[in-house]
Amino acid sequence: GEGDMNRVQIVFSPTGGTQRVVDALTGGWEYPVRRVDLTDGKWEAAGIELEREDLAVIAVPSYGGRAPELAMERLRKVRGNGARCVVVCVYGNRAYEDTLLELADGVEKQGFRVMAAVAGVAEHSIIHQYGAGRPDQQDREELGAFGKRILEKMAGGRAETPATPGDRPYKKAGSVGLAPRADKGCTGCGLCAENCPAQAIRRDKLRQTDRGKCISCMRCVTQCPQSARRANGIMISLAALVIKKACSERK
């Protein structure tokens, strides 16, 4: 029965926004949820296999309308074995385009059955004025209600896969190309290197970021205890102008 079902969260959330959306969605599910952190730079997939009775919530942020390649790479090491899943993409109030579809396609290849698809808004990880403070109370209530409806659907044994918005082939993946750097406030604590999902910062060269590896996720910026890391402010201002119109109303 439902009591035997393991619930698993498989989440890529460099700055915490995606995790907050997932927590709001599953907040009313009264049982322990096992967490698999796809953001971990030293991530090892060893032993991540699910069973048919399990229910997984698989969540990623939208980067330029696509699922982060690093997250998809790591998901390719997870075995679904027929487990049911809810796919979640989180975007910064602009648009999520093909992210949700790409995620759904990817997890189906890994043997998951997609039961529900959710797009949530969280504060933009680079341009904080967009989606500021979200998910807020209204979002959390809406997500919580949606989470309950998903559980009811599972309990009712209805197994149809919803139509997921997006286009195939997916839009071309572009790189933001914003690699944060340390300023003179850096004390060399190394937390940025330790927490980088892409391992783009070397412990012995904290001031530099490997642009070839950096995915502009901004985790190092949010994790720095000295607030000593930032991306190029002029580039961010330009990007903010480009997407201003698309972000001006609440999504």
Protein Blocks (a to p, Z undefined) as FASTA:
>chain_A
ZZlpccddddddfkommmmmmmmmmmmmgcddddddfklmkbcfehpacdfkbccddddd
deehiacfklmmmmmmpcfklpacddddddehiagkjmmmmmmmmmmmnopacfbdcddd
dddfklmmgophiacfklmmmmmmmmmmmmmmmmnopabdcddeddddddddddekiacd
ddfklgolommmmmmmnlpacfklmmbccfklogolommmmmmmnlpaccdfklmmmmmm
mmmmmmmpcZZ
